[in-house]
Amino acid sequence: MTKQDTATQDPYERRALLLHLGDVLETAFCLSQCADEYASVGEAVKGNDALAGFTLLGQIDANMPPRDFIRRASGAFFVWPKALLDETLNRQMLANTVKHDLFTDNAKGWEAYVQERRKEVPWFGEDLPKVAQSAAPAHEAAPDAKKQKSKAAPEKPSRYSTWPWPDKS
């Protein structure tokens, strides 16, 4: 594939990943509605017909507690909206956070997940480091971090100030 072909495909791949993110959010929401009734995701899928159509629930470890899946999915995907708006996609990070947070010690499930994503995004999951990393440490949860940030250098303009719209200045 040429560089121009890659550039042409980029918006469609971003769209596919954004639609997938929506599916993940729907999956987590639907599972949250019955999470307290079941000890594992596998039990929830077997016991609730509404969950059977969510492919992701069949790819993760069936013994994972439902609340654990919801927490892990949130950690795996919370960076996606901003990352998908970056001018240059950090392809490794998009896949790496999912692998780390949802598929640790589940190589078979990870391979099934990657194969499904590659139907629309051929590069998904390529060239990942041996040890997957979560995006969670990048998230500022502590109030002290904001105080330290305000004492640092002045903030640079938003990364969304122009992309994908042209600069009007």
Buried (B, 14 or more C-beta within 10 A) or exposed (E): EEEEEEEEBEEEBBEBBEEBBEEBEEBBEBBEEBBEEBEBBBBBBEEBEEBEEBEBBBBBBBEBBBEBBBEBBBBBBBBBEEBBBEEEBEBBBBBBBBBBBBBEEBEEBBEBBBEBBEEBBEBBBEEBEEEBBBBBEEEEEEEEEEEEEEEEEEEEEEEEEEEEEEEEE
